[in-house]
């Protein structure tokens, strides 16, 4: 019994020591499907916006959001995805793994976050995160093409 209590206490201590990130909402245009890139720390980017204590990323029709938000580091739960506006009727299911996405259902898929050097002579970096909106087969097709995106070109 003591070992179970010890393991439980150790687990709770570990969980409490993790940094928590802010919850995120991704709002796309009503009929949007495709790849999304959110570029952080953009001086001329979209101003910071919150709804009910959650970050709101309002994605433009081209799928590229330049935002003044800084990178959202730490442990985060599922991102909320909405199409059109933030009405609960417009919320779409959120997934982390493509293999868990049901066929023929439009979903939001959480993609990778990363950094890329701004140029070859600087240590400054672009910080970004990616998302996908579409059906399982549409997202699978997008994943093949988005691996070769140069973030520095998008940031210009």
N, C-alpha and C positions, 0 to 999 in steps of 0.2 A: 504494500500500500504506500509506503514511504517513497518508493521509486516513482510511482505514478504521480504523486504530489510534486516531487522534485522535477520530473519531466514537464509537467504542466506549468510549474513556476518558471522553468527555464524558457519554455516556449513563449509564455506571456511576456517575459523580460525581453526576449529577442524581438518580438512583435512591437513592443512599446518603444524600442530603440530605433526602429525604422523611421526614416523621414517620410512624412506624408505630403504628397503633392496636392495641389488644388484640384477639385473635381472640374471636369471640362464638358462643355456642350459644343457640338459642331452643328451649325445651322447652314444648310445648303439651299440653293434655289429649289423651287417646287419640283421641277422635273430633272434635277441634276443626277447624273450618273458619271462616275469616273474617279480619277486620281486626285487627291488633295495634298497640297504641301502648305504647311504653316511655317513661315520664316519669322523667327523671334528677334527682338532687339532692333527693330527697324525704326530709325528716327522719324522717318516720314510715313511710317506704317499706320494702320488703323488704330485709333486710340483704344486703350484698355476698357473692356466692358464686362460687367458682372450681372448675373441674374440669380437671385436667391443664393448668393455666396459662391456661385460657380462661374468659372471663366466662360465667356461666350466667344467662339470663333465664328464670325459671320463670313462665310466663304463666298467670294464673288463668282460670277459665271465661268471664269477661266480656271477655277480650282486652286488658285494661288493666293494665299492670304499673307500679306506682309503686315505684321502686328508689332505694336510697341510692348506687348507682353514680353517678359523674360522667359527663358526656358523653364518648363514646369518639371522640376526635378523631384524625385522621391517616389514612394509607392502610391499608386493611384488605382481606383476601382475602374469599372467600365465607363467609357465615355458615352454620353447621351448624344444620339444623332437625331436631327429633325430635318424635314424637308418642307420648305415654304415659310413656316413661322413656328414659334415655340408653343403651339397648341399640342396638348397630349395626343390628339388624334393624328398628328403628323410625325409622331415619334416612330422611328424604325429600329428594329432589333440591332443590338450591338454584339460583335464577336471579336475574339482575339485570334482564333485559329480558323483558317479557311476550311480545313477539313470538317469543322463542326457546323459550317453554314449549310442550311437546308437548300435543296435545289429550287430554282424558280421563285425565290423570295428576295426582294430588295432589302439589303442590310447595310449597316455601316461596319467596316472592318478596321480595327486599330492596326496601324502599320508601325514601322520602325521610327525611332528618333535617332538623330545623329548630328555630326558636325562635318564641315568641309572647309578646308583652307580657302581664304578669300583670294589668294594668289600665291605664286611660288616664292615670293620674297618676304612674306609676312607670316607671323604666327597667329594672326587674327583669324577667327573662324566664323562661318555662318552656322547658326544653330537652327535646326528644323525638326519637324515631326511630320509623318505622313499618315493619311487615312484613305480609305476607299469606300465608294458607294456603288452598289450594283448587286446583281445576282452572283452566285458562286462562279459560274462560267465566265461572266464579264470581268469579275475581279481577278480570276485566274489568268485571263488574257492580259490584263493590265500589269500584273506583277512581272511578266516577262519583259515588258518594255521599260518599266520605271527603274529598273536596276542600273540603267545607263544614264540617268539624268544628271546633268551638271548644275548643281544648285547655284553656282556663281553666275551662270547665265540667267537664271530665273530671277535672281536678286537685283539684277541691273534695272 
